[in-house]
Amino acid sequence: GPVSKIGRHRCLLLTNGFIIIGSAMCCFPKINIMFLLGIFIYGLAAGCYQVFCTMYINETAPMEVRGSAGALTQVSVTFGSLIPFAIAMIWN
C-alpha cells in the first residue's frame, strides 16, 4: 500500500515501533482499555510483519530458496506472536 513507498526496510523498522508500543501497553492488564488497545496495536503490527517480511525476504533471497524462505518467514512471525501472548497468560 501507500506505506510501502518508503521502502521495505523502513516499513519493518516502523513496525518494530508498533510492536514495542503494543507490548508495553499489554504490561498493564489492570487497565482494561489500555490492555485491549495494546493487543490491537500488536495485532496490526504482526499483520504488517507478515506482509513486509515476506516481500522483503522474497526480494533479497536467492532464487533457489525464495519460496521456502518466504513460507518459513510467515510461520516464524506467527509463532513469534504466539509467545508474548502465552507469557502474558502465564503472568496474569
GUSE-18232 format. One line per field, with one value per atom (N, C-alpha, C): y negated, z, x; residue number from 1; residue in three letters. Coordinates in Angstrom, 1 decimal. Layout:
y = Y_...
z = Z_...
x = X_...
pos = NUM_...
code = ALA_...
% end
This chain:
y = 1.2_0.0_-1.3_-2.3_-3.6_-3.7_-2.9_-2.9_-2.2_-1.3_-0.6_-1.4_-2.6_-3.5_-4.1_-4.0_-4.4_-3.4_-2.2_-1.1_0.0_1.2_2.4_2.3_1.9_1.9_0.9_-0.3_-1.3_-0.9_-0.2_0.3_1.3_2.1_3.1_2.3_1.3_0.5_-0.2_-0.7_-1.4_-0.4_0.8_1.8_2.3_2.2_2.5_1.6_0.3_-0.7_-0.3_0.1_0.5_1.8_2.7_3.9_3.5_2.6_2.2_1.5_0.6_-0.2_0.8_1.7_2.7_3.6_4.0_4.9_4.2_3.0_2.2_1.9_1.7_1.4_2.7_3.9_5.1_5.5_4.7_5.0_4.4_3.8_3.2_3.8_5.1_5.8_5.3_4.5_4.0_2.9_2.2_1.1_1.7_2.1_2.9_2.3_1.0_0.3_0.2_0.0_0.0_1.4_2.4_3.8_4.1_3.8_4.1_3.3_2.1_1.2_1.8_2.2_2.8_4.1_4.9_6.1_5.8_4.7_4.3_3.8_2.9_2.4_3.5_4.4_5.5_6.4_6.6_7.4_6.8_5.5_4.7_4.8_4.7_4.8_6.2_7.2_8.6_8.9_8.3_8.4_7.7_6.5_5.8_6.6_7.2_8.1_9.2_9.8_10.9_10.4_9.2_8.7_8.2_7.3_6.7_7.7_8.6_9.5_10.5_11.0_11.9_11.3_10.0_9.3_9.0_8.6_8.3_9.5_10.7_11.9_12.4_12.3_12.8_11.9_10.7_9.8_10.0_10.4_10.5_11.9_12.9_14.3_14.8_15.7_16.3_17.1_17.2_17.8_19.2_20.0_21.4_21.6_20.6_20.7_19.7_19.0_17.9_18.3_19.3_19.7_20.2_21.1_21.7_20.7_19.8_18.7_17.8_17.5_16.7_17.4_18.7_19.5_19.7_19.9_20.0_18.7_17.6_16.3_16.1_16.5_16.4_17.3_18.5_19.4_18.8_18.3_17.7_16.5_15.7_14.5_14.9_15.9_16.4_17.0_17.8_18.4_17.3_16.4_15.3_14.4_14.3_13.5_14.3_15.6_16.5_16.5_16.3_16.4_15.3_14.0_12.9_13.1_13.6_13.8_15.0_16.0_17.1_16.6_15.8_15.2_14.4_13.6_12.7_13.6_14.7_15.5_16.2_16.5_17.1_16.1_14.9_13.8_13.3_13.3_12.8_13.9
z = 0.0_0.0_0.0_0.4_0.4_1.4_2.4_3.4_2.8_1.9_1.3_0.4_0.1_-0.8_-0.1_1.3_2.0_2.0_1.5_1.4_2.4_2.0_2.8_4.2_4.1_5.4_6.3_5.8_6.7_7.3_6.5_7.0_8.1_8.0_9.1_10.3_10.2_11.4_12.0_11.2_11.7_12.5_11.9_12.6_13.9_14.0_15.3_16.4_16.0_17.0_17.5_16.6_17.0_17.8_17.6_18.4_19.8_19.9_21.3_22.0_21.3_22.0_22.4_21.5_21.8_23.0_23.0_24.1_25.4_25.4_26.6_27.2_26.3_26.8_27.3_26.9_27.4_28.8_29.2_30.6_31.7_31.3_32.3_32.2_32.6_32.5_33.4_34.4_35.3_34.6_33.7_33.0_31.7_31.7_30.6_29.2_29.1_27.8_27.3_28.1_27.7_27.2_27.9_27.6_26.2_26.0_24.7_23.6_23.8_22.8_22.5_23.5_23.2_22.4_22.7_21.9_20.4_20.3_18.9_18.1_18.8_18.1_17.8_18.7_18.5_17.3_17.3_16.2_14.8_14.8_13.5_13.1_14.0_13.7_13.3_13.9_13.5_12.0_11.7_10.3_9.3_9.7_8.9_8.7_9.7_9.6_8.6_8.6_7.7_6.3_6.0_4.6_4.3_5.1_4.8_4.8_5.8_5.9_4.7_4.4_3.2_1.9_1.7_0.5_0.5_1.7_1.8_1.6_2.2_2.1_0.6_0.0_-1.4_-2.4_-2.0_-2.9_-2.7_-1.5_-1.2_-1.2_-1.2_-1.1_-2.5_-2.6_-3.9_-4.5_-5.8_-6.5_-6.0_-5.7_-5.3_-4.0_-3.1_-1.8_-1.5_-2.6_-2.4_-1.9_-2.4_-1.9_-0.5_-0.2_1.1_2.2_1.8_2.8_3.1_2.1_2.4_3.3_3.0_3.8_5.3_5.4_6.8_7.5_6.8_7.5_8.0_7.3_7.8_9.0_9.0_10.1_11.3_11.1_12.3_12.9_12.0_12.6_13.3_12.8_13.5_14.9_14.9_16.2_17.1_16.5_17.4_18.0_17.4_18.0_19.0_19.0_20.0_21.3_21.3_22.5_23.5_23.1_24.1_24.7_23.9_24.5_25.4_25.2_26.1_27.4_27.3_28.5_29.3_28.6_29.3_30.0_29.4_30.0_31.3_31.3_32.5_33.5_33.1_34.0_34.8_34.0_34.7_35.3
x = 0.8_0.0_0.9_0.3_1.0_2.2_2.1_3.2_4.5_4.3_5.5_6.3_5.8_6.6_7.8_7.9_9.1_10.2_9.9_10.8_10.5_10.8_10.5_11.3_12.5_13.3_12.8_12.5_11.9_10.5_9.8_8.5_8.7_9.7_9.9_10.4_11.2_11.6_10.4_9.5_8.3_7.5_7.3_6.5_7.2_8.5_9.2_8.7_8.5_8.0_6.6_5.7_4.4_4.4_5.3_5.4_5.8_6.8_7.2_6.1_5.4_4.3_3.2_2.8_1.7_2.1_3.4_3.8_3.9_4.3_4.4_3.0_2.0_0.7_0.1_0.5_-0.1_0.5_1.5_2.1_1.2_0.1_-0.8_-2.2_-2.3_-3.6_-4.7_-4.4_-5.4_-6.2_-5.6_-6.3_-6.8_-8.1_-8.6_-8.5_-8.8_-8.8_-7.4_-6.4_-5.0_-4.6_-5.0_-4.6_-5.2_-6.5_-7.1_-6.5_-6.2_-5.6_-4.2_-3.5_-2.2_-2.2_-3.2_-3.4_-3.8_-4.6_-5.0_-3.8_-3.0_-1.8_-0.8_-0.6_0.3_-0.2_-1.5_-2.1_-1.9_-2.1_-1.8_-0.4_0.5_2.0_2.3_1.7_2.0_1.5_0.4_-0.1_0.8_1.3_2.2_3.5_4.0_5.2_5.0_3.8_3.6_3.6_3.2_3.3_4.7_5.2_6.5_7.7_7.7_8.8_8.8_7.7_7.6_8.1_7.6_8.1_9.5_10.0_11.5_12.3_11.9_12.7_12.6_11.5_11.4_12.2_12.4_13.2_14.7_15.1_16.5_17.1_16.2_16.7_17.1_18.1_18.4_17.2_17.2_16.1_15.8_16.8_16.5_15.8_15.9_15.3_14.2_13.8_12.9_11.6_10.9_9.6_9.6_10.5_10.6_11.0_11.8_12.2_11.0_10.2_9.0_8.0_7.8_6.9_7.4_8.7_9.3_9.2_9.3_9.2_7.8_6.7_5.4_5.1_5.6_5.5_6.2_7.4_8.2_7.5_6.9_6.2_5.0_4.2_3.0_3.4_4.4_4.9_5.4_6.1_6.7_5.6_4.5_3.4_2.6_2.8_2.1_2.9_4.2_5.0_4.6_4.5_4.2_2.8_1.9_0.5_0.5_1.3_1.5_2.1_3.1_3.8_2.8_2.0_1.0_0.0_-0.4_-1.4_-0.9_0.4_1.1_1.3_1.7_2.0_0.7_-0.4_-1.6_-2.3
pos = 1_1_1_2_2_2_3_3_3_4_4_4_5_5_5_6_6_6_7_7_7_8_8_8_9_9_9_10_10_10_11_11_11_12_12_12_13_13_13_14_14_14_15_15_15_16_16_16_17_17_17_18_18_18_19_19_19_20_20_20_21_21_21_22_22_22_23_23_23_24_24_24_25_25_25_26_26_26_27_27_27_28_28_28_29_29_29_30_30_30_31_31_31_32_32_32_33_33_33_34_34_34_35_35_35_36_36_36_37_37_37_38_38_38_39_39_39_40_40_40_41_41_41_42_42_42_43_43_43_44_44_44_45_45_45_46_46_46_47_47_47_48_48_48_49_49_49_50_50_50_51_51_51_52_52_52_53_53_53_54_54_54_55_55_55_56_56_56_57_57_57_58_58_58_59_59_59_60_60_60_61_61_61_62_62_62_63_63_63_64_64_64_65_65_65_66_66_66_67_67_67_68_68_68_69_69_69_70_70_70_71_71_71_72_72_72_73_73_73_74_74_74_75_75_75_76_76_76_77_77_77_78_78_78_79_79_79_80_80_80_81_81_81_82_82_82_83_83_83_84_84_84_85_85_85_86_86_86_87_87_87_88_88_88_89_89_89_90_90_90_91_91_91_92_92_92
code = GLY_GLY_GLY_PRO_PRO_PRO_VAL_VAL_VAL_SER_SER_SER_LYS_LYS_LYS_ILE_ILE_ILE_GLY_GLY_GLY_ARG_ARG_ARG_HIS_HIS_HIS_ARG_ARG_ARG_CYS_CYS_CYS_LEU_LEU_LEU_LEU_LEU_LEU_LEU_LEU_LEU_THR_THR_THR_ASN_ASN_ASN_GLY_GLY_GLY_PHE_PHE_PHE_ILE_ILE_ILE_ILE_ILE_ILE_ILE_ILE_ILE_GLY_GLY_GLY_SER_SER_SER_ALA_ALA_ALA_MET_MET_MET_CYS_CYS_CYS_CYS_CYS_CYS_PHE_PHE_PHE_PRO_PRO_PRO_LYS_LYS_LYS_ILE_ILE_ILE_ASN_ASN_ASN_ILE_ILE_ILE_MET_MET_MET_PHE_PHE_PHE_LEU_LEU_LEU_LEU_LEU_LEU_GLY_GLY_GLY_ILE_ILE_ILE_PHE_PHE_PHE_ILE_ILE_ILE_TYR_TYR_TYR_GLY_GLY_GLY_LEU_LEU_LEU_ALA_ALA_ALA_ALA_ALA_ALA_GLY_GLY_GLY_CYS_CYS_CYS_TYR_TYR_TYR_GLN_GLN_GLN_VAL_VAL_VAL_PHE_PHE_PHE_CYS_CYS_CYS_THR_THR_THR_MET_MET_MET_TYR_TYR_TYR_ILE_ILE_ILE_ASN_ASN_ASN_GLU_GLU_GLU_THR_THR_THR_ALA_ALA_ALA_PRO_PRO_PRO_MET_MET_MET_GLU_GLU_GLU_VAL_VAL_VAL_ARG_ARG_ARG_GLY_GLY_GLY_SER_SER_SER_ALA_ALA_ALA_GLY_GLY_GLY_ALA_ALA_ALA_LEU_LEU_LEU_THR_THR_THR_GLN_GLN_GLN_VAL_VAL_VAL_SER_SER_SER_VAL_VAL_VAL_THR_THR_THR_PHE_PHE_PHE_GLY_GLY_GLY_SER_SER_SER_LEU_LEU_LEU_ILE_ILE_ILE_PRO_PRO_PRO_PHE_PHE_PHE_ALA_ALA_ALA_ILE_ILE_ILE_ALA_ALA_ALA_MET_MET_MET_ILE_ILE_ILE_TRP_TRP_TRP_ASN_ASN_ASN
% end
